[in-house]
Amino acid sequence: MFEEHKSKEINRAILVGLNCPSLSGEENASEQSLEELAALLDTAGGVCLGTVLQNKRSPDPRTFIGEGKAEEVRELVAGLGADLVIFDNPLSPSQQRALTQTLGVTVMDRAGLILDIFAKRARTSEGRLQVALAQYQYLLPRLTGMWKHLERQEGAIGTRGPGETQLESDRRHIHRKIAKLEEELREVRRVRATQRSQREKNEVPVVAIVGYTNAGKSTLLNALTGAGIPANNRLFDTLDTTTRTLAISDTCTVLLSDTVGFISKLPHQLVDAFKATLEELEYADLLLHVIDVSDPGWMDQAQVVEDLIRELGVAGKPRLEVFNKCDRVAGEILPHGADMVSISAKTGAGLDALLAAIESRLDTGKRRVTIHLPYDRGGLLDLLYREAKVEAVEYGSTIDVTAVCTPKTIGRLGPLVEGWTPPREDWEE
């Protein structure tokens, strides 16, 4: 998407948005969304030369912002020496082609910019697969007019025979690429399902961190687990899911997963393509919705996350709202409630309260017990190593095992557990 020059010049861009009453809130542009677009451009390695916000009753079918405003942008591009124009609103393929011709430079929309960032930042093979699929899905309807050789082929005399035009050939090639990527992602899901099955067998709860991009999710994971993930002040700093074990207490250990940050106007291709990663939310026992409470637009950002959680089908999942960066809003009244915790992942403030809140919502009844195994039932030691957290084993008149067990495991061992009491339904009246 972004042009690469041998001299490694930085792309110089003009940002354009349309504010229009006939567009939905998701499609509209504002001063705030253009500021976020500028931050995305910075993440992509470009520089913003200026912004244009057009107020118009309805979008122009051809140039989106209208012929007159498009001419103004063309003059601005020429005057400032820009080589790129990025629209905050989604553009149709035909509008993107018309604007490229009118403005004389590359034109892309917010979705294209986000895809470019993801392509640059994905590190794991899975992440690259997901981004490649999203890019091909985005590219497919935009093939016509993207290359000059296609323009020469399309509709030319002598190209209507039984053979394929270049355009049709490229479409078939991309369809094959998409099919192959989808098959590879299905394999990713299969492997993930196997891993999940093992976790469920071991009864290890999963806690997934979600939130708007740059809300501090990676900083929180680092603070709680020492994961050492780079956590910089920029959008989409983390694209690949990271999972670490977190021992909250002697009887509560969880798997804590960081996920890719959400953002407004997220390309639907990315939502679909990243389901192999985001489907982890479906199997999580608890969601931590991290909110940057120091951002003036945190309520709107939180709503974007809630809407995407709903789109992913996990709206009913138990969650905690974690209001991060509270150290930056000293003296202000912070949100509070039963499912809300205020913290600073950077300073560590409130982390103990967060851990206590997580443990209270994941209380599975685990407890530390001593089990006295007769030697003729020593095979049960293997069961304990599989299903419990064995802390000590001593060999005397019996095999004495100290372990943290779930109620299910304790019930299976019954009288072998020191202090065991039969379930109430087994008591005689």
N, C-alpha and C positions, 0 to 999 in steps of 0.2 A: 504494500500500500504506500508507505513512505518511500520516496525515491532515495536511493543510495548513490552518492557521488564519490568518485575516486578521491576527491579532495576532502571527503567527509564533511561537506558543508551541512549546516543545520537548516532544516526546512523552516522557511519563514511563512507564517500563515495569517490569513485574515479569518476571523470567526464571525459567522452570520447566524442570526436566529430570527424566526418569525413568531410574533405574538398575535394570535388570531382567535376570536371568540368561537369560531366553528370547529376548532381543533380540541381534542381532549387534553386534559392536564398532562398526560404522559407524552403527548406529541408537541405540546407548546414549548416555547422558549421564554426565558425571563433573564433579567440581569444576573440572578443567582445561578441559573443553569449555565449561562455563558461563563461565569467565573469558574464553575466546576469544569466546563469544557476546556478552559485555559489550563487548569491543573492537569487534565488528562493529556493535553498537548505537551505540557512540560514533561510528564511521565514518559511520553513517546519520544522525547528528545528534540522537540520542535520549539520554536519561539513564536509568541503571539505579537503581531505588529499592530493589531487593532481589532475592534469588534463593531459589528453593525447589528442593531436590533430593529427590525421592521414591524410596525403595527399596521395590520391590514385586515379587512373584513373577512376575506376568504383567500386561500392559497391560489396562486396562478397555476393553471394546469400544466403550463410548459416550463416556466422558470421559477415557480414556487413563490418568489418574492415580488414578481412583477417585472416587466421589461425595463421600466424606468429605474427601479432600485438596482436591478442587475447591472445596468449601465454604470450606475454610481459605484458599485463594487468593482467593476472592471477598471474604472479610472483609479480607484484606491489601490488596486493590485498593481497597476502600472506605476503609480506615483511612489509607492513604498517598496517596490521591488519584491513583492510576495511571489512565491512559487506554488502556493497551495491555498485553497479556500475550504474551510470545514463548516458544515451546517450543523447546528444543534438539533434541528428537527430531522426526522427520517425523510429521505428523498426516494421517490420512485426511480427505477432504472432510467426511464425516459427523461425525467427531470435532471438527473445527474448527467446524462449525455448532453442535454441542451445547455446546461450551465457550463459544462466543460468547454463547449464550443464558443459560448458567449464570452466567458471570462478569459479564455486562452491559457488557463492553468489547470492543474489537476483539482478536481472537486470530489470531496467525500463527505459523508455524513457522520454523525456521532457514533453510529453502530460500526461503521468501517474503521473509525479511529480506535474504538475499544478492541475490535478484533486484531488490529495491528499491534496494540500493546500486549494482548494476550499471546500473540504469535512470538513476540520478542522475549517475553518473560517466562513462558512455560519451560520448566526444566525436566520434569520426568517424562518418560515415554508416554505415559497415560495422558498427561497434560497436553503434550504435542498432538496426540491423536485427536483429542477433543477439540483443540483449536483448529486443526486442519479440517475436520468435518464441518465446523461452523463456518470456516472461510469458504469452503466449496459451496455450502448451501447459500451463502450470501452472494457468491460470485455467479452462480448459475443463471439467475434472471437478468444479470447485467452483462452477459456475454456480447450481445449485439452492440456493435459500435465501439467495443473496447479496443480492438486492434484494427489497424488500417487494412490488413489483408482480409479481414472479415468484411469490411465495407466494400472492397473491390469484388468479393465473391457474391455477396448477398444481392440477388435480383439481377445479376449481370446476364447478358445473352450468352447462351451456351452452358449455363450452370444448372439448367432445369432437367438434365438428363437423369438416367438411372443412378448415377454416382452421387456420393454425399458432397454437400458443400462443406467448406472448412468449418462453418458455424455448427452444422449438424454433427460433424466429426468431433468437435470440441465438446459439444453437449454430451455426446455418447461417452466420451472419455471421462468427463467429470461425473456422470452418473455411475460409471464403473468404479471410480475412485470413492464416491460416497458409499456405495454398496460394500466395498472392501473395508472402509473405515468403520462402518456400522457393525460389520462382522467382528472386527478386532475389538470394538468396544463391548460387544456382547460377551466376548471372551473375558474382558476385564471384569464385567459384572459377574461372570461365573466364578472367577477367582475370588472376587470380593465376597460372594455368597458363601464360598467354602470357608473363608477366614471368619465370616460372621458366625457360621455354624459352630466353629471351634470356640469362639468367644461365648456364644450362648450356652454351649456345653459346659464351659467353665464358669458360667453365670457372672461374667464381668460386666458391670453396667457401662454404657457408653454415654459420654457427655459431649455434645457437639457445640462448638462456638460459632455463632452466626452474627452478622451485623453488617452495617454499611461499610464500604471500603474506607480504610484509614481511621476506623473507630478505635483501634488499639487491640485487635484480637490477638495478633502475634505477640505483642508485648505482654498480654495477659498470660498466654501459654508459656512464654519464657519465664515470667515471674513465678508461675505455679510449678513448673516442671524443670526449669533450667534447660529448655530445648535448644537454646542458642540459635533460633531463627532470626535472620536479619530483619529488624523492625525499624524501617525508616519512615520519615514523615512524607509519604507520597502515596498516591492512589495505586491500588492493585499491587502492593509490594509483595503479597503472597498469593500465588496462583495454585500451587500444588498442596494438597491436603497433607498435614502432618499430624501424626497420632503419637501420643506419649502416655505412659502409665503414671498415674497420680495416686499416691497413697494419702488419703484424706485423714484416716485414723487407723488404729490397729485393726479395726474390723471392716473398714470401707476403702476399697481400692477401685479406681475407675480408669477407663481409657478416655483421655481427653483429646478431641480432634479439632484442629483449626480448619476452617473452610474458606474458600475464596470469598472476598467481599462482594456484597451486592451494591448496585448503583441504580439510580433512576435511568429509565430508558435503556435498560440492559437489552442487547439484541436477543430476540427470541431464539435465534439460532444457538446462542450460547447457553440459554436456559435448557434447551433440548440436549445440546451436545454435552453439557456438564452434568447431566443426570447420573452418569456413572459415578461421579464424585458426590453430587448433592443427594443421591439416594441414600447416603449414609444417614441423612437426617431422618429418613423414614424408620430406621432401625435404632435410632438413638433413644435412650431412656429419658434424657433431659436435654433441653436446648438452653444455652446461655446466650441471650440476645444482648450483645455488647453495644452500648449507645454512647456516642461522644457527646456528653452533656454540655461541653464547653462550646459546641458549635451552635450558633443562633438558629440554624435550621434543623436541629436534632429531631423535632417532632415529625417533620416531613420525611426525614431520612428513616426514622423508625417505622413510619407507615409504609415506605417502599419495601422494607424488609418484611413487614407483616404481610403485604400483598404477595410477595414472591413466595413466602412460606406457604401461604394459602394455595398459590398456583402449583406448588410442588406437592400438595396434598397432605401436609403435616400440620395443619392449623390446630388440630386438637392435641398436639404433643405438649406434655408438661414443660414449662419454661420458667426461667428466672430472667428478669430484666436487670441487666448489670450496667449501671450508669457510671461510665468510666471518665477519667480526667477531672474528677471532682476537685483536685488541687487547683484547678484553673478557675473555679467558680466560688472561691472562698467568700463566705458572707451571704451567698444567695441561698434561697430555700431549694433544697434538692428534692426530687420526687421520692416518695416513701410509700411503703405498703408491704403486704405479706409476701409478695413475690418480687420485691425490688430490693436491690443492694447497691449502695453507692461506694465506689472504690477509686483508687488511683493505681493502675497497674504499674506505673512508672515509679511511684514512691513506696508502694506496698500498703498504703492506707486502705482499710476495709477488706483486705484479703482473708483475714481470719473469719470475719462475718460471712464472706462469700462461701468459704469452705464449709462452715457450719450449716449454711442454707442448702448447699448441695447435699451434704450428708443427710439432713433431715428429710429431703425429698427422695432420697435413694435408699432409705433405711429398709434393708431386706431381712432384718431380724438376725443377721449374722452375730455369732458370739464365740468367744474363746472358751473351749472346753477341754477337759482331759478325758481321753478314751483309753480304757484298759482292754487290750486285745489278748485273748488266750492265744498261745502259740499255734494251736491247731486252726486258728482263724487269722493267721498272719497275712493271708492274701488280701485282707481288707485294707492293709497299709497302702497297697497300690491304689485302691479306690480313694483313699484320703489324699494321696499325692495328686490324683487327677481332679478331685472335686472340692478340695479344701486347701487352705494355706497352712501347711505343716510347719510348725515352729521348732519342735523338739521331739526326739524319740529316745526313750530310755528302755533298756532291756533288764528286767528283773524277773519276778515271779510271773509277770505278764509284760506285754509290750505296751508301755505307757506313752501315749502320743498326745502332745499339746498342739491343738490346731484351731484355726478360725473356720467355723463351719456354718453353712446355711441351715435353716430349719429342716429342709428336705433331707440333707445328709444326716443331721442329728436323728431325724425320725427313722432313717434306714438302719442306723446303728443301735437305736433303742437302749436296752439295759447296759450296753457296753460303755455308755457315756456316763461319767461320774455325775451324780445328782439328777439323772434323767427321771422325768415324770411322764407317765403315759398320757396321751391326748385325752381330753375330757370325754370324747365319744366312746372311749374304751373302758371308762370307769363303770363299775357295777353300781346300780342304784340300791 
